[in-house]
């Protein structure tokens, strides 16, 4: 025997819960995208410092090139700086990236997330005098 009052209860419960489930899934996807971008920024810093450490002329251009070729990050959101450490035998590269939070629903509530990474490496080429 079926009770008439319980008809459609499952549909109503699904209709109430579904927006929260969808929002949770989109939030998880956005977090995964930011984590992916962070890993790419760390990898970009390692590639940039490697390129700067072996560069014969302009270390900054080499670092920027290394960071850009490291992965599919938007070059307009990528900032690279390099500096020689005291003693002149090591170089440090700092990479910053503004990770976009542009997924539907999430992007409205979360601003872009700033990510950064540093890497230091010993120079593999002799420092040119006068620099």
Secondary structure, 3 states (H helix, E strand, C coil): CCCHHHCCHHHHHHHHHHHHHHHHHHHHHHHHHHHHHHHHHHHHHHHHHHHHHHCCCCHHHHHHHHHHHCCCCCHHHEEEEEEECCCCCEEEEEEEEEECCCCCCHHHHCCCEEEEEEEEEECCCCCCCCC
